[in-house]
Amino acid sequence: MHLAILDTNVYIGHWERGLYQDSLEAVRKAYIVRHSAVVLSELRRGARTRDAQRLVLQLFRLARVCWEPTALDWWEAGRLVQKIGDAEGWDKNKRRDFQNDALIALTARRHGATVVTADLADFEFLARDLQIPVLPVAYFRGVRPSSG
């Protein structure tokens, strides 16, 4: 079975707006979902309410396997942020935000995983440069998980 990492925005869309239920079921049927330490950190950083903090803590506790960036991933993320940021004319804030996406993508590449995201914009740059599979969570909409 193939491996996948869910991007932070997939969790947020599901938890805050009730989106992606069918898509997430289809993802879980098609992939073994692994957790990213970067995604968990972003979720914890953004959890403002008690309910949100509880959800993030539950996810962290359920994460039997949690992938984290290596020192080489951090080094390579710096190159990607510089290269793509320069080409796109990004300011320092955009570059800082993009760094986490680069770390998620590099971690996925190291494990041969697909990144599933609700926002393809930044990951399209990374998919081209790193040759990793990236799918929009909407790709799975209407895909019915098989029973059995």
N, C-alpha and C positions, 0 to 999 in steps of 0.2 A: 504494500500500500504506500502511496505517496505521502510526503510530509508537507505541512503548511504552517505558517505563522499568520495570525490575525493581527492586522494593524490596529492601533489604538482607536481610530475613528469608527471601526466596526463595533467595538464594545460600547463606545459612547452612544452611537446611533441606536444600538439595541436597548441599552439600559435607559437612556433618557427619552427616546422617542418611540420605543417599541418597534423599531425597524428590523428587518432581516431575519425574522424567525424562520421562515421556510428556507431561506438561503443558508442560514447557519446549520440547519438540519442536513441540508444537502452537502455542505462542506464537511461536516463530521462523518458523513457516509463515504465521501470520496477521499478524505485525507485523515491522517493522524495529525491532530493539531498539537503543536508544541508552543510553549509560552516563551516570550522574549522578555528578558530582564529589562530591556529598554521600554517596552510597552507597559510592563507592570509599573515601572517608575513613573512614566507619563500619567498613567491612570491614578496612581497614588497622589502625585503632585496636584492633579486637577480635582480630586475628590473633595468637594466643599461642604457637603452635608453628611450627617451621620449615616443616612441610608447609602450614600455613595461610598463612604469609607468602609462600611460593612461589606458591600459588594466587592470592592477591590480586595479587602482582606480575605474574603471567601475564595476569590479567584486565586490569590497568592497561595493560600493553603492547599487548594486543589491542584496546583501546578506541580505535578510529580516530577516532570522534566522541565527545567527552565534553562534556556540557552542564553548565554551572555557573550558580549563582544570580547575578543582577545585584544591584546596590545597591538597586534598587527592590524586588526580591524579598525581600531582607533586611528592608527597611522594612515591607513588607506582612506578612511572617512575624511580626513583632512585634505587629502589629494582630491577626492571627489567634490568636496565642498568648494575648494579653490577652483578647480577646472570648470565645473558646471556653473558655479556662482559667477565667475568671471565672464563666461560665455553668455549668460543670461542677464548680466548687469545687476545682480542681486545686492541689496544692502546687507549690513551686518546682522540685522534681525532675521531676515529670511535665511541667511546662511546658518545662523544658530539653530533655527527651527529645522532646517534641512539635514543637519548633522544627525539627528536621531533617526530620520528615515534612512540615511546612509548606513547607520549602524545596524538597523533592522535588516536592510537588504544584504549587507555583508554577512551577517549571521546566517541569514537564510541561504546564501550562496555556499557557505562553508558546510552546511548540512544537506545541501541539495533540495531545499524546500521552496515551495511557492509562497509568495506574499499575497494575501487576500486583503484588499483595502477598499474603503468607500471613496477614496480620492486618488485617482490615478495620476494626477498632474505630476507630482514629484517623482513617483515611482517609475513613470515612463522613462525619465532621464536615467534612472538607476538601472532599469531593466536593459536598456540599450548598452550602457557602459559595462555592466557586470554580466550580461547574458544570463539573467535570472528570469524565471517565470513570475509574472505578476498578473493577478486577475482581479477585476472589480467584483465586489461582493454581489452586485446586481447580476453578474454573469450567471449566478446560481438561482436567480429568481425563476420560479416556475419549474425548476428541476425537482421532481418528486423523489424523495429518498425511497429506495426500494425496501420492501419489508422482508427482511431475512437475510 
